[in-house]
Amino acid sequence: MEGVSLKRDKVIPYNGVIEAVGVQPAKRIELNDFEYEYSHENPFPVYNDNKSQLVNEAFNSVFSKAAYFLA
């Protein structure tokens, strides 16, 4: 995987990413849709309730893949 896109991203939508990437984008771009409200500008918002665990899991998922890719 070389990239991550967010399903509800309105700034850089997944379809635009796919058009830019070209050949076999599914192997190169992972589409994520988190179980909480997020945006392009704030993909990991701060919550003071049970959603904070979901945000932490999403953050760790995205950045562990990024760290693995860079290692």
N, CA, C and O atoms as a Tinker XYZ file with bonds, in Angstrom:
   284  protein
     1  N      0.832000   -1.170000    0.000000    73     2
     2  CA     0.000000    0.000000    0.000000    64     1     3
     3  C      0.884000    1.244000    0.000000    63     2     4     5
     4  O      1.923000    1.289000    0.659000    81     3
     5  N      0.456000    2.235000   -0.742000    73     3     6
     6  CA     1.208000    3.473000   -0.821000    64     5     7
     7  C      0.427000    4.686000   -0.352000    63     6     8     9
     8  O      0.985000    5.778000   -0.245000    81     7
     9  N     -0.863000    4.509000   -0.068000    73     7    10
    10  CA    -1.647000    5.653000    0.350000    64     9    11
    11  C     -2.912000    5.261000    1.066000    63    10    12    13
    12  O     -3.355000    4.113000    1.023000    81    11
    13  N     -3.484000    6.251000    1.726000    73    11    14
    14  CA    -4.720000    6.073000    2.461000    64    13    15
    15  C     -5.667000    7.188000    2.040000    63    14    16    17
    16  O     -5.266000    8.347000    1.934000    81    15
    17  N     -6.909000    6.837000    1.803000    73    15    18
    18  CA    -7.931000    7.813000    1.477000    64    17    19
    19  C     -9.099000    7.614000    2.425000    63    18    20    21
    20  O     -9.318000    6.518000    2.941000    81    19
    21  N     -9.849000    8.690000    2.647000    73    19    22
    22  CA   -11.002000    8.622000    3.540000    64    21    23
    23  C    -12.287000    8.712000    2.738000    63    22    24    25
    24  O    -12.435000    9.576000    1.874000    81    23
    25  N    -13.205000    7.819000    3.029000    73    23    26
    26  CA   -14.447000    7.727000    2.266000    64    25    27
    27  C    -15.231000    9.032000    2.262000    63    26    28    29
    28  O    -15.794000    9.413000    1.236000    81    27
    29  N    -15.272000    9.721000    3.402000    73    27    30
    30  CA   -16.067000   10.951000    3.505000    64    29    31
    31  C    -15.244000   12.215000    3.284000    63    30    32    33
    32  O    -15.689000   13.308000    3.634000    81    31
    33  N    -14.061000   12.082000    2.712000    73    31    34
    34  CA   -13.203000   13.236000    2.431000    64    33    35
    35  C    -13.775000   14.011000    1.248000    63    34    36    37
    36  O    -13.935000   13.461000    0.159000    81    35
    37  N    -14.079000   15.279000    1.461000    73    35    38
    38  CA   -14.628000   16.115000    0.390000    64    37    39
    39  C    -13.558000   16.981000   -0.259000    63    38    40    41
    40  O    -13.790000   17.537000   -1.332000    81    39
    41  N    -12.398000   17.107000    0.364000    73    39    42
    42  CA   -11.307000   17.913000   -0.186000    64    41    43
    43  C    -10.549000   17.123000   -1.240000    63    42    44    45
    44  O    -10.298000   17.620000   -2.337000    81    43
    45  N    -10.187000   15.899000   -0.906000    73    43    46
    46  CA    -9.499000   15.001000   -1.844000    64    45    47
    47  C    -10.276000   13.684000   -1.854000    63    46    48    49
    48  O     -9.900000   12.740000   -1.159000    81    47
    49  N    -11.349000   13.614000   -2.631000    73    47    50
    50  CA   -12.195000   12.415000   -2.633000    64    49    51
    51  C    -11.493000   11.201000   -3.233000    63    50    52    53
    52  O    -10.609000   11.324000   -4.081000    81    51
    53  N    -11.910000   10.041000   -2.773000    73    51    54
    54  CA   -11.319000    8.776000   -3.215000    64    53    55
    55  C    -11.335000    8.638000   -4.735000    63    54    56    57
    56  O    -10.353000    8.194000   -5.329000    81    55
    57  N    -12.448000    9.017000   -5.366000    73    55    58
    58  CA   -12.522000    8.903000   -6.826000    64    57    59
    59  C    -11.446000    9.728000   -7.513000    63    58    60    61
    60  O    -10.881000    9.295000   -8.518000    81    59
    61  N    -11.159000   10.901000   -6.990000    73    59    62
    62  CA   -10.090000   11.731000   -7.545000    64    61    63
    63  C     -8.725000   11.104000   -7.354000    63    62    64    65
    64  O     -7.863000   11.187000   -8.229000    81    63
    65  N     -8.536000   10.480000   -6.210000    73    63    66
    66  CA    -7.259000    9.792000   -5.952000    64    65    67
    67  C     -7.094000    8.646000   -6.943000    63    66    68    69
    68  O     -6.014000    8.459000   -7.504000    81    67
    69  N     -8.156000    7.882000   -7.161000    73    67    70
    70  CA    -8.107000    6.747000   -8.083000    64    69    71
    71  C     -7.791000    7.224000   -9.499000    63    70    72    73
    72  O     -6.987000    6.609000  -10.200000    81    71
    73  N     -8.422000    8.315000   -9.916000    73    71    74
    74  CA    -8.140000    8.854000  -11.243000    64    73    75
    75  C     -6.680000    9.285000  -11.376000    63    74    76    77
    76  O     -6.078000    9.113000  -12.435000    81    75
    77  N     -6.119000    9.834000  -10.329000    73    75    78
    78  CA    -4.733000   10.304000  -10.367000    64    77    79
    79  C     -3.725000    9.157000  -10.331000    63    78    80    81
    80  O     -2.669000    9.238000  -10.958000    81    79
    81  N     -4.047000    8.099000   -9.604000    73    79    82
    82  CA    -3.108000    6.984000   -9.424000    64    81    83
    83  C     -3.033000    6.105000  -10.664000    63    82    84    85
    84  O     -1.947000    5.682000  -11.062000    81    83
    85  N     -4.170000    5.831000  -11.271000    73    83    86
    86  CA    -4.158000    5.044000  -12.499000    64    85    87
    87  C     -4.261000    3.555000  -12.278000    63    86    88    89
    88  O     -5.214000    3.080000  -11.661000    81    87
    89  N     -3.297000    2.819000  -12.772000    73    87    90
    90  CA    -3.346000    1.365000  -12.859000    64    89    91
    91  C     -3.447000    0.708000  -11.484000    63    90    92    93
    92  O     -2.671000    1.006000  -10.575000    81    91
    93  N     -4.414000   -0.183000  -11.356000    73    91    94
    94  CA    -4.642000   -0.996000  -10.160000    64    93    95
    95  C     -4.587000   -0.196000   -8.853000    63    94    96    97
    96  O     -3.795000   -0.509000   -7.964000    81    95
    97  N     -5.415000    0.820000   -8.745000    73    95    98
    98  CA    -5.358000    1.646000   -7.537000    64    97    99
    99  C     -5.740000    0.907000   -6.267000    63    98   100   101
   100  O     -5.276000    1.267000   -5.185000    81    99
   101  N     -6.567000   -0.109000   -6.373000    73    99   102
   102  CA    -6.993000   -0.829000   -5.168000    64   101   103
   103  C     -5.808000   -1.444000   -4.440000    63   102   104   105
   104  O     -5.844000   -1.598000   -3.220000    81   103
   105  N     -4.770000   -1.792000   -5.165000    73   103   106
   106  CA    -3.578000   -2.354000   -4.534000    64   105   107
   107  C     -2.691000   -1.269000   -3.936000    63   106   108   109
   108  O     -1.819000   -1.563000   -3.119000    81   107
   109  N     -2.907000   -0.023000   -4.335000    73   107   110
   110  CA    -2.020000    1.055000   -3.904000    64   109   111
   111  C     -2.654000    2.007000   -2.898000    63   110   112   113
   112  O     -1.950000    2.644000   -2.115000    81   111
   113  N     -3.964000    2.103000   -2.916000    73   111   114
   114  CA    -4.661000    3.054000   -2.050000    64   113   115
   115  C     -5.692000    2.317000   -1.196000    63   114   116   117
   116  O     -6.534000    1.583000   -1.713000    81   115
   117  N     -5.612000    2.524000    0.100000    73   115   118
   118  CA    -6.564000    1.911000    1.022000    64   117   119
   119  C     -7.659000    2.921000    1.353000    63   118   120   121
   120  O     -7.364000    4.054000    1.733000    81   119
   121  N     -8.889000    2.525000    1.213000    73   119   122
   122  CA   -10.023000    3.382000    1.536000    64   121   123
   123  C    -10.474000    3.095000    2.961000    63   122   124   125
   124  O    -10.789000    1.957000    3.308000    81   123
   125  N    -10.502000    4.133000    3.778000    73   123   126
   126  CA   -10.939000    4.012000    5.169000    64   125   127
   127  C    -12.217000    4.808000    5.383000    63   126   128   129
   128  O    -12.430000    5.846000    4.758000    81   127
   129  N    -13.060000    4.307000    6.271000    73   127   130
   130  CA   -14.247000    5.028000    6.710000    64   129   131
   131  C    -14.389000    4.766000    8.195000    63   130   132   133
   132  O    -14.816000    3.686000    8.603000    81   131
   133  N    -14.035000    5.746000    8.998000    73   131   134
   134  CA   -14.019000    5.577000   10.439000    64   133   135
   135  C    -15.429000    5.599000   11.014000    63   134   136   137
   136  O    -16.355000    6.119000   10.391000    81   135
   137  N    -15.585000    5.033000   12.200000    73   135   138
   138  CA   -16.888000    4.904000   12.851000    64   137   139
   139  C    -17.230000    6.117000   13.717000    63   138   140   141
   140  O    -17.904000    5.988000   14.738000    81   139
   141  N    -16.769000    7.269000   13.309000    73   139   142
   142  CA   -17.061000    8.510000   14.015000    64   141   143
   143  C    -17.037000    9.633000   12.981000    63   142   144   145
   144  O    -16.582000    9.435000   11.855000    81   143
   145  N    -17.527000   10.808000   13.366000    73   143   146
   146  CA   -17.528000   11.947000   12.450000    64   145   147
   147  C    -16.108000   12.481000   12.292000    63   146   148   149
   148  O    -15.415000   12.739000   13.277000    81   147
   149  N    -15.688000   12.642000   11.048000    73   147   150
   150  CA   -14.359000   13.153000   10.755000    64   149   151
   151  C    -14.425000   13.969000    9.472000    63   150   152   153
   152  O    -15.437000   13.969000    8.772000    81   151
   153  N    -13.347000   14.653000    9.181000    73   151   154
   154  CA   -13.244000   15.403000    7.932000    64   153   155
   155  C    -11.807000   15.331000    7.451000    63   154   156   157
   156  O    -10.930000   14.841000    8.161000    81   155
   157  N    -11.571000   15.818000    6.252000    73   155   158
   158  CA   -10.214000   15.884000    5.708000    64   157   159
   159  C     -9.325000   16.700000    6.649000    63   158   160   161
   160  O     -8.189000   16.330000    6.943000    81   159
   161  N     -9.879000   17.814000    7.106000    73   159   162
   162  CA    -9.109000   18.724000    7.956000    64   161   163
   163  C     -8.895000   18.181000    9.361000    63   162   164   165
   164  O     -7.938000   18.570000   10.031000    81   163
   165  N     -9.755000   17.305000    9.811000    73   163   166
   166  CA    -9.671000   16.776000   11.170000    64   165   167
   167  C    -10.049000   15.291000   11.180000    63   166   168   169
   168  O    -11.136000   14.929000   11.632000    81   167
   169  N     -9.147000   14.429000   10.680000    73   167   170
   170  CA    -9.472000   13.008000   10.612000    64   169   171
   171  C     -9.459000   12.300000   11.965000    63   170   172   173
   172  O    -10.040000   11.225000   12.115000    81   171
   173  N     -8.796000   12.907000   12.948000    73   171   174
   174  CA    -8.703000   12.290000   14.272000    64   173   175
   175  C     -9.128000   13.307000   15.335000    63   174   176   177
   176  O     -8.286000   13.800000   16.086000    81   175
   177  N    -10.430000   13.626000   15.405000    73   175   178
   178  CA   -10.903000   14.636000   16.353000    64   177   179
   179  C    -10.798000   14.168000   17.807000    63   178   180   181
   180  O    -10.732000   12.971000   18.086000    81   179
   181  N    -10.785000   15.121000   18.706000    73   179   182
   182  CA   -10.726000   14.826000   20.131000    64   181   183
   183  C    -12.148000   14.655000   20.658000    63   182   184   185
   184  O    -13.005000   15.517000   20.471000    81   183
   185  N    -12.374000   13.537000   21.313000    73   183   186
   186  CA   -13.660000   13.259000   21.956000    64   185   187
   187  C    -13.399000   12.956000   23.425000    63   186   188   189
   188  O    -12.336000   12.448000   23.782000    81   187
   189  N    -14.355000   13.264000   24.257000    73   187   190
   190  CA   -14.252000   12.962000   25.686000    64   189   191
   191  C    -15.253000   11.892000   26.098000    63   190   192   193
   192  O    -15.757000   11.894000   27.221000    81   191
   193  N    -15.533000   10.983000   25.179000    73   191   194
   194  CA   -16.473000    9.905000   25.476000    64   193   195
   195  C    -15.962000    8.612000   24.859000    63   194   196   197
   196  O    -14.769000    8.484000   24.586000    81   195
   197  N    -16.848000    7.659000   24.638000    73   195   198
   198  CA   -16.426000    6.356000   24.121000    64   197   199
   199  C    -15.877000    6.431000   22.702000    63   198   200   201
   200  O    -15.231000    5.483000   22.257000    81   199
   201  N    -16.108000    7.517000   21.977000    73   199   202
   202  CA   -15.563000    7.649000   20.626000    64   201   203
   203  C    -14.049000    7.844000   20.638000    63   202   204   205
   204  O    -13.390000    7.604000   19.627000    81   203
   205  N    -13.498000    8.271000   21.757000    73   203   206
   206  CA   -12.052000    8.501000   21.822000    64   205   207
   207  C    -11.275000    7.211000   21.547000    63   206   208   209
   208  O    -10.205000    7.249000   20.941000    81   207
   209  N    -11.810000    6.077000   21.988000    73   207   210
   210  CA   -11.154000    4.794000   21.714000    64   209   211
   211  C    -11.165000    4.490000   20.219000    63   210   212   213
   212  O    -10.180000    3.979000   19.686000    81   211
   213  N    -12.266000    4.798000   19.538000    73   211   214
   214  CA   -12.347000    4.599000   18.086000    64   213   215
   215  C    -11.336000    5.476000   17.357000    63   214   216   217
   216  O    -10.697000    5.036000   16.400000    81   215
   217  N    -11.196000    6.711000   17.811000    73   215   218
   218  CA   -10.226000    7.629000   17.201000    64   217   219
   219  C     -8.808000    7.104000   17.409000    63   218   220   221
   220  O     -8.005000    7.110000   16.476000    81   219
   221  N     -8.497000    6.658000   18.603000    73   219   222
   222  CA    -7.166000    6.115000   18.882000    64   221   223
   223  C     -6.866000    4.905000   18.003000    63   222   224   225
   224  O     -5.761000    4.776000   17.478000    81   223
   225  N     -7.843000    4.022000   17.843000    73   223   226
   226  CA    -7.645000    2.843000   17.000000    64   225   227
   227  C     -7.436000    3.234000   15.541000    63   226   228   229
   228  O     -6.586000    2.657000   14.862000    81   227
   229  N     -8.196000    4.199000   15.057000    73   227   230
   230  CA    -8.043000    4.657000   13.675000    64   229   231
   231  C     -6.671000    5.286000   13.471000    63   230   232   233
   232  O     -5.994000    4.995000   12.486000    81   231
   233  N     -6.262000    6.143000   14.394000    73   231   234
   234  CA    -4.948000    6.787000   14.320000    64   233   235
   235  C     -3.835000    5.742000   14.286000    63   234   236   237
   236  O     -2.942000    5.797000   13.440000    81   235
   237  N     -3.901000    4.794000   15.212000    73   235   238
   238  CA    -2.868000    3.761000   15.264000    64   237   239
   239  C     -2.854000    2.912000   14.000000    63   238   240   241
   240  O     -1.785000    2.522000   13.531000    81   239
   241  N     -4.005000    2.625000   13.451000    73   239   242
   242  CA    -4.085000    1.836000   12.224000    64   241   243
   243  C     -3.413000    2.555000   11.063000    63   242   244   245
   244  O     -2.600000    1.968000   10.348000    81   243
   245  N     -3.750000    3.818000   10.878000    73   243   246
   246  CA    -3.180000    4.592000    9.764000    64   245   247
   247  C     -1.679000    4.781000    9.933000    63   246   248   249
   248  O     -0.919000    4.537000    8.996000    81   247
   249  N     -1.240000    5.210000   11.110000    73   247   250
   250  CA     0.161000    5.546000   11.272000    64   249   251
   251  C      1.066000    4.336000   11.471000    63   250   252   253
   252  O      2.267000    4.435000   11.221000    81   251
   253  N      0.537000    3.204000   11.910000    73   251   254
   254  CA     1.366000    1.991000   11.946000    64   253   255
   255  C      1.673000    1.527000   10.531000    63   254   256   257
   256  O      2.772000    1.042000   10.261000    81   255
   257  N      0.706000    1.672000    9.621000    73   255   258
   258  CA     0.951000    1.327000    8.209000    64   257   259
   259  C      1.955000    2.283000    7.586000    63   258   260   261
   260  O      2.814000    1.867000    6.810000    81   259
   261  N      1.850000    3.553000    7.922000    73   259   262
   262  CA     2.805000    4.538000    7.399000    64   261   263
   263  C      4.218000    4.242000    7.904000    63   262   264   265
   264  O      5.182000    4.310000    7.141000    81   263
   265  N      4.333000    3.917000    9.176000    73   263   266
   266  CA     5.646000    3.601000    9.739000    64   265   267
   267  C      6.228000    2.344000    9.119000    63   266   268   269
   268  O      7.426000    2.282000    8.842000    81   267
   269  N      5.387000    1.341000    8.899000    73   267   270
   270  CA     5.853000    0.105000    8.251000    64   269   271
   271  C      6.330000    0.394000    6.836000    63   270   272   273
   272  O      7.361000   -0.125000    6.408000    81   271
   273  N      5.585000    1.218000    6.108000    73   271   274
   274  CA     5.954000    1.571000    4.740000    64   273   275
   275  C      7.310000    2.276000    4.691000    63   274   276   277
   276  O      8.102000    2.047000    3.776000    81   275
   277  N      7.572000    3.134000    5.676000    73   275   278
   278  CA     8.807000    3.910000    5.705000    64   277   279
   279  C      9.999000    3.145000    6.277000    63   278   280   281
   280  O     11.148000    3.556000    6.116000    81   279
   281  N      9.714000    2.032000    6.944000    73   279   282
   282  CA    10.807000    1.276000    7.580000    64   281   283
   283  C     11.647000    0.532000    6.578000    63   282   284
   284  O     12.601000   -0.147000    6.955000    81   283
